[in-house]
Amino acid sequence: MILNHLDNRVKVHREFMKKYISSFLITNLVFSGCLLAKNPITDEMFTADPAAIVYNDTVYLYTGHDEDTDNTFYNMKEWLLFSSTDMVNWNSHGPILTVTDFEWAEKHAWAAHMVERDGRFYFYTSVYHKKDKPGFAIGVAVADTPYGPFKDARGSALLTNDMTTHTKNDWDDIDPAIFIEENGDAYMFFGNLVPKVVKLKDNMIELDGEIKVLDLPNFTEALWVHKKGSYYYISYASGFPETIHYAMSESLTGSWKYMGLINELAGNSETNHQSIIEFKGKDYFIYHNAGIQHDSTIGAGGRYRRSVAIDKLEYNKDGAIKPIVMTSEGITK
Ligand code: CA
């Protein structure tokens, strides 16, 4: 299934290359000479699938680690942590967890999400399960600090491929996104091709009730849920190559009103995975592109060699999100 998935992605990618070749040229021109710029946040390693939280006046930014060397597939074995107190200067803390820390997992350290509850830090993530329950699954690790050390909170997957049958894809249970209501109710949003949500028990490591399907147009993956003022926002990657779109609601349970595009195709990358946070009174859109150039110390970026970048996010007075302006400068103050 993974190979089929890859074949499809390759086909789509070829069409994308033809259709957007002029965009690529423009993108590469924009990115050339930006090695000293703030976007991406590091050119010392390839990073992808950002998931940020704000805790005690610090932003903790968790990412995947792209280690592809032969343009074959996503080669991801671990998750990384970066931190900042100003969104400009970032400290690298290295890997905080590897796939093998989940004994039941085989491979693929894909997109994750961090949430803090009662002083404990729960790290939900997509991994490929061993043969007894093949397909992508969601695991949860826990620690007493944002830095770890993290350990598997259950000793088993929180959610396995066999628990959802909406599509035949075995990667339909990826990209967890957690949201905790003010009353303490916690929900996990997740999915590829079919967006889904399930309530979590107060212990954060067990499902509480049935998995429900959401209605979001042209949904691909990468759900993220946040609240601003009285509105709930659900954003997601749409189409392939991906652009980021969103819907709004006055209730976490919907109904969701589709609002349109937040972010265009990200430079040189067919995926585009967002994390949205408010920090010290400003709003930020964290995503990945593949903008690292061939003359960097780690070589050129690409579809499997992505880089996390950050730009401002702004709201209109009516609560709508303004389309992101992706920059090579990034956040400068
Ligand atoms: Ca499934």
Residues whose N, C-alpha, C, O or C-beta is under 5 A from the ligand:
A	BS01	CA	T160 N161 D162 T164 T165 N169 D172 D173
